[in-house]
Amino acid sequence: MVAEELQTIQTVGRRKTAVARVLIRPGEGEWTINGRPMAEYFPRKAHQIRVEEPLQVTEMGGRFDIQIRVRGGGLTGQADAIRMGVSRALVAFDEEQRPALRSKGLLTRDPRKVERKKPGRPKARKRFQFSKR
């Protein structure tokens, strides 16, 4: 029991307003996202590829069962949050994977967020049409 708990790694990934909690343990390569299989949660192949990128870079595909709880944001933000969480989990599992993941930019938090709307404007930076007369 204790040995199994030591092999389970939990990390967090964030992107925009999405937060993903990633639980990774040795297994057959099953993905569970909010209780659903990955193909059902991310119907777009682009999102699936983005989520699996850390495993492709480190050549560890199929070695882990990955369980994810993700909330907030849209599908793209959630996919990037999961990607970051999986990358952090792989580094926690094997520190020698850090340079490969770092060189691909998978460990860097993307700080971009939606800029707030300003008063007297229709959006954050857009202005109403100027009329001289």
C-alpha positions, 0 to 999 in steps of 0.5 A: 500500500505505501509503495503504491502511494509513493509512485502516485504523483500529483501536480497542478497545471494552469493556463488562462483561467483553467486549472488542471489537477493531474494524478499520474501512476504507473499503468497501461496508459489510460487517460481519465479526464473528469471521469471520461476517456480523453477521446470523449472529453477532447473530440478534436485530435489537435487537443489530444495531440497537445495533451499527449505532447509531454509523453511523446517528448520524453518517450514515456507513452503508455507507461502511466495511467493519468487521472485528471480533474480540470475546471475553468476556461475553454477546451484549449486552455484546459488542454494546455493546463493538462499539458503543463500538469503532465509535464510537471508530473513527469519531472517529479517522476524522473528529474532527468526529463527536465532538459527535454521538456524545458527545451520544448517549452512544456514547463513554462507557464503561459502568463497571458490572460484576458485583459479586463474591460475598461470603463467608457470603452466597448472592450479592453482597448477598443474605443467608440467611433470618434465623431468630430461633428 
